[in-house]
Amino acid sequence: GSPGPCGGARSTMSSVAVLTQESFAEHRSGLIPQQIRVATLNSEEESDPPTYKDAFPPLPEKAACLENPQEPAGAWSNKIRPIKASVITQVFHVPLEERKYKDMNQFGEGEQAKICLEIMQRTGAHLELSLAKDQGLSIMVSGKLDAVMKARKDIVARLQTQASATVAIPKEHHRFVIGKNGEKLQDLELKTATKIQIPRPDDASNQIRITGTKEGIEKARHEVLLISAEQDKRAVERLEVEKAFHPFIAGPYNRLVSEIMQETGTRINIPPPSVNRTEIVFTGEKEQLAQAVARIRKIYEEKANSFTVSSVSAPSWLHRFIIGKKGQNLAKITQQMPKVHVEFTEGEDRITLEGPTEDVSAAQEQIEAMVKDLVSRMDYVEISIDHKFHRHLIGKSGANINRIKDQYKVSVRIPPDSERSSLIRIEGDPQGVQQAKRELLELASRMENERTKDLIIEQRFHRTIIGQKGERIREIRDKFPEVIINFPDPAQKSDIVQLRGPKNEVEKCTKYMQKMVADLVENSYSISVPIFKQFHKNIIGKGGANIKKIREESNTKIDLPAENSNSETIVITGKRANCEAARSRILSIQKDLANIAEVEVAIPARLHNALIGTKGRLIRSIMEECGGVHIHFPVEGSGSDTVVIRGPSSDVEKARKQLLHLAEEKQTKSFTVDIRAKPEYHKFLIGKGGGKIRKVRDSTGARIIFPAAEDKDQDLITIIGREDAVREAQRELEALIQNLDNVVEDFMLVDPRHHRHFVIRRGQVLREIAEEYGGVMVSFPRSGTQSDRVTLKGAKDCVEAAKKRIQEIIEDLEAQVTIECAIPQKFHRSVMGPKGSRIQQITRDHNVQIKFPDREENPAHGTEPAVQENGDDPGEGRDGKEAEPGSPRRCDIITISGRKEKCEAAKALVPVTIEVEVPDLHRYIIGQKGSGIRRMMDEFEVNIHVPAPELQSGVIAITGLAANLDRAKAGLLERVKELQAEQEDRALRSFKLSVTVDPKYHPKIIGRKGAVITQIRLEHDVNIQFPDKDDGSQPQDHITITGYEKNTEAARDAILKIVGELEQMVSEDVPLDHRVHARIIGARGVDIRFPQSGAPDPNCVTVTGLPENVEEAIDHILNLEEEYLADVVDTEALQLYMKPPAHEEAKAPSRGFVVRDAPWTASSSEKAPDMSSSEEFPSFGAQVAPKTLPWGPKR
């Protein structure tokens, strides 16, 4: 626990904890050897050569603490800056009343010392304790920052208690302190952060105990006494005394006020410093109270007379300079004279000072001097600039105004927008003020010359012009930096874009943006094309290929409706010509796919609107009635009479007749009537498949239009046609509707075994009946009761029709059979089709129910069918059929329920399987990663199953609709033929031929980078294989040629021809000096090999080729050698002069730099370097004259 060697000098407090006599002596003795060491170090320096420590002085870590700071602490101490210690020291106090351990006799050994030691060990911080004069505890904590923080936290928790005090007030006043439901007490505790304990009613004590911090206790005590004083029935008087005088009235340690209280018997309550109140409250008998008030007033007046209020005149604009940044200037004055209060009033040209007379006059002198100085140095000017330009003067994030402030050293006050004031004030250095004024006025005049222009741009283009993350608008702003472009807030739905800036720049920017908008308008032409929903997938194409192609080629944007929406409309956006091109392409796809006819009908343009009807209701009713044909009217205003009808041929013809009939009617005399009927009756009025309404239409010749789902008015039915026809239809419909409003209740009998069919799937069948028959309510008896009575309630006609329908359903159920169809489970998915579409189609078309079995969890391996499932006994279920070894597995059986003839028809649509014998070509049929088989499956809409290779089976199973199977079989056999032809060709191509060639010729046959061999391969369409050098097992002289027989023979002859040429060549060795090899290039027709580095004879060069060529080459090489050698010898001689060999002595191993007493040697007799020589130890600054070398300058 003792402090380090630097700590001794510091421990000068009145008493030191944890530092005993022994530890101090030990600490002192630790210092002595250090001092001795320093002394010896200095004496040695003069005579002997340096020790290791002198030559390499240690960094001064301990030297800072030495007793003699004037002595140099080694060579490092001159220039090195002190490193800041990472050790910090904090001192804090625990007041006497908050100390936990007050027994000072055994200070240093008691509980307190133990806790300190514990804290020091736990946190690694160093603690020193001392007693202050007021018996408070001062604790000095030093160490690393986090250690100090931890230690401090522990000290507060373990050495400090919270102080407590008591206050006595009459027992009958306690209840007022507590307040209603204890609220007053809680509030008081909360406000003062203390705990207030009030004695119980049965306790005779009148002492209230307050626990908490010193400050909190003072506040709480004051509040309690105030409450008591108010309740006191005796006289109460309040005296207003400025806060500054309260300490004088209270006197040191509250002696003065206590004395007055005792003498007069009056209670006097002075608010503590922390409470911001000025009134002093007196409670007591009247005469005594008056006496106490008089005494305190006297003290106050005496003090007040020694208190002065003075003022200094200073222009109000200088006030902030006097106060200084963050109040720095003012703080200097108030720190010297803390009793002086300085007050600045905004808008007044004076400063008020209050305080003791002599302090006030001193402060006044200082402030006056400041004012004088500021007035001489500072100036201000006010300029008027229209407030609408203020934000531009300020600039983005204040950039402009900050630049002016910094450049001219002035402060500029621009009024806030809310003031709408045009006055700008500039203050600061007189010259700077004038320059800033000039610049601001220039800016303002430039802005006045600016013009503002409003551009009308449709709001839908705003986002496009701004671009992603504002990229495009940034480009425009960079192009026209002086123009400010403002877009309206999207919420305002405004089309006005505001441009502001110099006139000609605004004009240029306007033109640029208008061109941009024109391009956008041109590119945002939009047309809608209705396409039958079933063809959308063909327009999209596989993986979106078709639509992508159309988009790219026509350069348009094409949006298709979502799969689950009922919309058939495809929207094309882009340039007009491009949109029309894309539309015609999409329509042609639809035309090719289906038997879609297109008919043009000439109808006068003036009738078009009447035919379309309000919100297109009339034309929609024709389109729906004629099987959903598309009727396309020309664009309004085009003057064209041609109306296009598109759809299946029969429907188109029907629609054409209706359109012409309507047009004729419209021309003769069209009459319209609206009638109303509840929406739930509409389906019933229309009848199944539109039968009822068609009857009315045929008999009267009027057209009846029901509201579409999106129409607002769902009750409205419109009748259009000739007047007499409309009246007739209106009568018939109104009679029908009247019947419907006549509600009756009826019942029928239904066998309970059929009830389930009506109520399953949350009563879907009943819901459909209700929809179709005017909302008739059908109630079946509750399950469990064996009743067969079914109640129907609704309009009379609806009830009758619903009864008839239920009867039909029951007949269907009676006639219903269930047939089973065995299809191996692996084909179920293809039967269902994508997302079950195929099976849904079959159930809809044939009105049957198809149930698939559950998937088998662990299909049995091998070929035998897994008969038992889920532990079923083979004997039970389906009359024991499962027991037969040949019977199908339960998980393969699909059940079809419905009328017998419907089931049979549906069964024909359920896939069947045929087997095709195919020789061993399976892997070629499957193709790479299954691509071949997938293509065939897609093409023929079947499932093809190829047996696993280990089964050694040649049978391929094809599963699909009977109609597709023959095509698929023919396609498969066709593919087999192709593959067999390929196989035969492959067999012919795999003829192999071997040719023996000496391995030394192989590189020549291969050629440079394989050029020769590649030529042979390509010419003869063969594959040539050389032996693997690393493989010792195969003969190294065999070259294998693979290909058609005649081609391999031709390739062999080509190789042998090369070998023949190579065999005529000879090899000879010629000695050449190795220094010229790099300069020699082989002569034509020979191969010259130079030795590798490290060869036994570095001069030996081998020349290979035809005999006459070799001789010629050798002669040529020898001539070259002679020529080059002369060069080499000259160069080496010259080098010898340039770079002479170093002195022989230098060859001896270097001794290096030696010092004495180095750590790695006990004694060293070598002479140390001469430290006084500036040659060997040059100083960093001065340059040393270089020694001249006898052999000239170094290169």
Helices and strands as residue ranges (DSSP letters): G 8-10, H 21-47, H 52-55, G 63-65, E 87-94, G 96-98, H 111-123, E 126-131, E 137-144, H 145-159, E 163-168, G 171-173, H 174-178, G 180-182, H 183-192, E 195-197, E 207-212, H 214-231, E 235-240, G 243-245, H 246-250, G 252-254, H 255-264, E 267-269, E 279-284, H 286-305, E 307-313, G 316-318, H 319-323, G 325-327, H 328-336, E 341-344, E 350-356, H 357-377, E 379-384, G 387-389, H 390-394, G 396-398, H 399-408, E 410-413, G 417-419, E 423-428, H 430-448, E 451-456, H 459-466, G 468-470, H 471-479, E 484-486, G 490-492, E 496-501, H 503-523, E 525-530, G 533-535, H 536-540, G 542-544, H 545-554, E 557-559, E 569-574, H 576-593, E 596-602, G 605-607, H 608-612, G 614-616, H 617-625, E 630-632, E 642-648, H 649-669, E 671-676, H 679-686, G 688-690, H 691-700, E 703-705, E 716-721, H 723-741, E 743-749, G 752-754, H 755-772, E 777-779, E 789-795, H 796-814, E 816-822, G 825-827, H 828-832, G 834-836, H 837-846, E 849-851, G 878-883, G 890-892, E 893-899, H 900-909, E 912-917, H 922-926, G 928-930, H 931-940, E 943-945, G 949-951, E 955-960, H 962-989, E 991-996, G 999-1001, H 1002-1006, G 1008-1010, H 1011-1020, E 1023-1025, E 1038-1043, H 1045-1063, E 1066-1071, G 1074-1079, E 1086-1089, E 1100-1105, H 1107-1138, G 1145-1147
